[in-house]
């Protein structure tokens, strides 16, 4: 634990933050600011492509690929992650988190483009891809490809499975008094029904659930911002001021440095949208699209919704509450700032937040199961994926009932080392990336 904690503190303090933010900025300039086409990208995500690849009906639609990505990335990071970023880095952390989303869209575009470009067809005639296929077919480095795939499987069992199941169990236990064993069994059963149905089942469920969850959460944030509209302008000003010139005192919380604001804001943004880690490009490669560029635009919007919109709204809600109701922060821990803000919601308050966190945890379980399945198939073949699915379902129950300190440390370390081969491939193959 001590060794892992030391390594993670070092890597996630500034080396990886500089590497990823540098990568985001490089591809933003290299690709001539693809973010300027966000309106086109949003339109692509809801408009069927006229000329798909033959047999594309077996694969995910462009929107299905986007929904599967959002299922895996939307979750506790958008709510609890932002809360801890503000608690540890101050109001300015919201700005830095938002900035990682703005710049990270370019890296997401690059990852997804290469994954569609170098994808393959499996034995069932379905498209499969991701950074492991980019490393294998683009860099012709099978060893590094297998290493990345193995890390993805481990991350799926960690951040995608046990940690989410544990968060779900803790939320259900503290809010409704439910037994972690009962929650673990229910989550394993519900998730198992979906993932055993295959890629189309996962895509269909994600397309139905994720938009509804996103709309409900965004709507609740707008309600709170409307109720606190008298301090909304001040909240925006405070975030901007603290982003570049941190100073003391907001609701009794101590002052912060620029280093703290940037460190925690960037880290939380990178953690929630996964741009640079590469896993979000796995469902992009499974779409039936005929155009790598078009699918890359669609998948790029996952970072927009995840970080540019939802993390920003969460941050604004928290800061507005800190300004208007500083007394609500008394005795609140790092992750409790969101609870304090949502307690003023007219309909259900904390009950609604607990429901949202629980629902997001379930969708993350479903989305990450797909990431791990494709990596598992890359290593051991499609015929063995049922073994992975059964292990994943069992791990959901185990994650709900065991302490997870070591799992979190291992997951942070695995996510860190996945970045290096993914970013290496992006830079070596940069000239293959186009905007059609």
CORQUINOR-V233299 format. One record per backbone hydrogen bond with DSSP energy under -1.0 kcal/mol. NH is the residue of the N-H (numbers start at 1). CO is the residue of the C=O. If there is no record, write none. Layout:
# CORQUINOR-V233299
nh=NH co=CO
nh=NH co=CO
This chain:
# CORQUINOR-V233299
nh=5 co=1
nh=6 co=2
nh=7 co=3
nh=8 co=4
nh=9 co=5
nh=10 co=6
nh=11 co=7
nh=12 co=8
nh=14 co=10
nh=16 co=11
nh=18 co=14
nh=19 co=15
nh=20 co=16
nh=21 co=17
nh=22 co=18
nh=23 co=19
nh=24 co=20
nh=25 co=21
nh=26 co=22
nh=27 co=23
nh=28 co=24
nh=29 co=25
nh=30 co=26
nh=31 co=27
nh=32 co=29
nh=33 co=28
nh=36 co=33
nh=37 co=34
nh=38 co=35
nh=41 co=37
nh=42 co=38
nh=43 co=39
nh=44 co=40
nh=45 co=41
nh=53 co=288
nh=56 co=53
nh=58 co=55
nh=59 co=56
nh=60 co=286
nh=65 co=61
nh=66 co=62
nh=67 co=63
nh=68 co=64
nh=69 co=65
nh=70 co=66
nh=71 co=67
nh=72 co=68
nh=73 co=69
nh=74 co=70
nh=78 co=75
nh=80 co=76
nh=81 co=76
nh=83 co=79
nh=84 co=80
nh=85 co=81
nh=86 co=82
nh=87 co=83
nh=88 co=84
nh=89 co=85
nh=90 co=86
nh=93 co=90
nh=94 co=91
nh=96 co=92
nh=97 co=93
nh=98 co=94
nh=99 co=95
nh=100 co=96
nh=101 co=97
nh=102 co=98
nh=103 co=99
nh=104 co=100
nh=105 co=101
nh=106 co=103
nh=108 co=104
nh=109 co=105
nh=110 co=106
nh=111 co=107
nh=112 co=108
nh=113 co=109
nh=114 co=110
nh=115 co=111
nh=116 co=112
nh=117 co=113
nh=118 co=114
nh=120 co=128
nh=122 co=126
nh=125 co=122
nh=128 co=120
nh=134 co=130
nh=135 co=131
nh=136 co=132
nh=137 co=133
nh=138 co=134
nh=139 co=134
nh=141 co=135
nh=145 co=141
nh=146 co=142
nh=147 co=143
nh=148 co=144
nh=149 co=145
nh=150 co=146
nh=151 co=147
nh=152 co=148
nh=153 co=149
nh=154 co=150
nh=155 co=151
nh=156 co=152
nh=157 co=153
nh=158 co=154
nh=160 co=155
nh=162 co=157
nh=163 co=158
nh=165 co=161
nh=166 co=162
nh=167 co=163
nh=168 co=164
nh=169 co=165
nh=170 co=166
nh=171 co=167
nh=172 co=168
nh=173 co=169
nh=174 co=170
nh=175 co=171
nh=176 co=172
nh=177 co=173
nh=178 co=172
nh=183 co=179
nh=184 co=180
nh=185 co=181
nh=186 co=182
nh=187 co=183
nh=188 co=184
nh=189 co=185
nh=190 co=186
nh=191 co=187
nh=192 co=188
nh=193 co=189
nh=194 co=190
nh=195 co=191
nh=196 co=192
nh=197 co=194
nh=198 co=195
nh=202 co=198
nh=203 co=199
nh=204 co=200
nh=205 co=201
nh=206 co=202
nh=207 co=203
nh=208 co=204
nh=209 co=205
nh=210 co=206
nh=213 co=209
nh=214 co=210
nh=215 co=211
nh=216 co=212
nh=217 co=213
nh=218 co=214
nh=219 co=215
nh=220 co=216
nh=221 co=217
nh=222 co=218
nh=223 co=219
nh=224 co=220
nh=225 co=221
nh=226 co=222
nh=227 co=223
nh=228 co=224
nh=229 co=226
nh=231 co=228
nh=235 co=231
nh=236 co=232
nh=237 co=233
nh=238 co=234
nh=239 co=235
nh=240 co=236
nh=241 co=237
nh=242 co=238
nh=243 co=239
nh=244 co=240
nh=245 co=241
nh=253 co=250
nh=261 co=257
nh=262 co=258
nh=263 co=259
nh=264 co=260
nh=265 co=261
nh=266 co=262
nh=267 co=263
nh=268 co=264
nh=269 co=265
nh=270 co=266
nh=271 co=267
nh=272 co=268
nh=273 co=269
nh=274 co=270
nh=277 co=274
nh=278 co=274
nh=281 co=278
nh=282 co=279
nh=285 co=281
nh=287 co=284
nh=288 co=60
nh=295 co=291
nh=296 co=292
nh=297 co=293
nh=298 co=294
nh=299 co=295
nh=300 co=296
nh=302 co=299
nh=304 co=300
nh=305 co=301
nh=306 co=302
nh=307 co=303
nh=308 co=303
nh=309 co=304
nh=310 co=305
nh=313 co=309
nh=314 co=310
nh=315 co=311
nh=316 co=312
nh=317 co=313
nh=318 co=314
nh=319 co=315
nh=320 co=316
nh=321 co=317
nh=322 co=318
nh=323 co=319
nh=324 co=320
nh=325 co=321
nh=328 co=325
nh=329 co=326
nh=330 co=327
nh=332 co=329
nh=336 co=333
nh=340 co=336
nh=341 co=337
nh=342 co=338
nh=343 co=339
nh=344 co=341
nh=345 co=342
nh=351 co=348
nh=353 co=349
nh=354 co=350
nh=355 co=351
nh=356 co=352
nh=357 co=353
nh=358 co=354
nh=359 co=355
nh=360 co=356
nh=361 co=357
nh=362 co=358
nh=363 co=359
nh=364 co=360
nh=365 co=361
nh=366 co=362
nh=367 co=363
nh=368 co=364
nh=369 co=365
nh=370 co=366
nh=371 co=367
nh=372 co=368
nh=373 co=369
nh=374 co=370
nh=375 co=371
nh=376 co=372
nh=377 co=373
nh=378 co=374
nh=379 co=375
nh=380 co=376
nh=381 co=377
nh=384 co=381
nh=385 co=382
nh=387 co=384
nh=388 co=384
nh=389 co=385
nh=390 co=386
nh=391 co=387
nh=392 co=388
nh=393 co=389
nh=394 co=390
nh=395 co=391
nh=396 co=392
nh=397 co=393
nh=398 co=394
nh=399 co=395
nh=400 co=396
nh=401 co=398
nh=408 co=404
nh=409 co=405
nh=410 co=406
nh=411 co=407
nh=412 co=408
nh=413 co=409
nh=414 co=410
nh=415 co=411
nh=416 co=412
nh=417 co=413
nh=418 co=414
nh=422 co=418
nh=423 co=419
nh=424 co=420
nh=425 co=421
nh=426 co=422
nh=427 co=423
nh=428 co=424
nh=429 co=425
nh=432 co=429
nh=433 co=430
